[in-house]
Amino acid sequence: MKRNGGRISKIERAYKLLQYLKKNSDKDHTIMQKDLRENFEIEKYVGDKETYNDTITKLAMAMNFDEYGIKPEKDWRIVFNDFTKNYGSKALEKEESDVETLTSKMRIRGLYYNPIFTYEEINYIIEAIFFSKTIDSATADILIKKIEENLTSKYYKKNHKIICKVKEISNENQKLLRENLLTIQNAIDRNVQISFIYNQYNHDKVLVPKSKNKVTVSPYYFVVNEGKYFLVACKEVVENLVKIRKLTVWRIDLLTEVEIPLPNEKYQSGGIPSIDKSKVENFTQDFSILFSNFYENVTLDKPTKIQLKISNKNSSTDFKNTDYTFMYDRFGKEFKYLYTEKFPPYKDVVEVKCSPYVMVDLALQYSDKVEVVEPEFVREMIVDTIKELVRKYIDEF
């Protein structure tokens, strides 16, 4: 359908100019009126000088004001020198009756569009999409292109290449993970419990239940570790006929039939209320101290101060060059160097606060680098595990 008489409406003019500003300007790249007139695609929408000034000014007024008055400068979308001079933080306070007078006097110089997201924030969003386990490579690539097309200008420097994820999980599992995350988040927001079937993979590479009985827990937090999503929750367990509320960890992509149980007559909140965190044994929000690796379907024990000896494999004399990379990978900056032994092989003694359960696993994994010094009960746990390994691999022969 052709435009009547070739006339351009005010709405169309404003829309086209706004779209051009979004794509062709930012704080460091402002637009001059002559730039618009020299661009054959946008020139016809500029109009004469008075029309142009009126359009840009009204755009600025519409986008930079709300029902309470002028927005904070960081929330302005259309910015130019005179607008900042009249309404910015350095401008003198003016009566509301002055707005029309100020508007009529403004010239359009130093014009640009201030995007909702900074380029740095766009990078964070793209990075989150890139590493998401709930989005496949093809979909991630489409989303990123849409973000770059609609939320950035031509001056945005693209950092990513074609996305290819190693060991990408199947679309079926991505859908299951995404649905599980939504249901669990809904329960967390409503502060109610969830139930689910916990599964494992069999030789046919399909999920099968570990138990036919559903597990019911109070969900608290999501944790992402090494590309996998985990749920930190409270599960009530019975030990010596006593009900105990313990902190547990569950791998979310192994959950099926996740739902919010319907309440009985006792509850009217649309679900069974979650157990308060203060009533959970060993509860902590500092997951870096609680444990260094996340294990699914386990009850977390109490974080304990543990002393370790760290060996230097590179040299028996260059004791100042001990490799702490594996410690940094596991504990970040949470481990504490205490001292270096004065005699060969000059081992370093360090202290960490960690789950004993996790420490047994770490001590065996890095047996050539780590020796647990204390507490004694952790050493005994390691010894018991080693004895079991001996029975399994040596006693049979």
FENVENHU-V774926 format. One line per field, one symbol per residue. burial: I if it has 24 or more other ideal C-beta (glycine too) atoms within 12 Angstrom, else O. A space follows every 10 residues. Layout:
burial: ???
This chain:
burial: OOOOOOOOOO OOIIOIIIOI IIIIIIOOOI IOIOOIOOOO OIOOIIIOOO OIIOIIIIII IOIIIOOOOI IOOOOIIIII OIIIOIIOOO OOOOOOOOOO OIIOOIOIOI IIIIIOOOIO OIOOIIOOII IIIIIIIOOI OOIIOOIIOO IIIOOIOOOI OOIOOOOOIO OOIIOIIIOI IOIIIOIIOO OIIIIIIIIO OOOOOOIOOO OOOOIIIIII IIIOIOOIII IIIIIIOOOO OOOOIIIIII IIIIIIIIII IOOOOOOOOO IIOIIOOOOI IIIOOOIIII IIIIIIIIII IIIIIIIIII IIOOOOOOOO OIOIOIIOOI IOOIIOOOOO OOOOOIIIII IIIIIIIIII IIIOOIOOII IIIOOOOIIO IIOOIOOOOO OOOOOOO
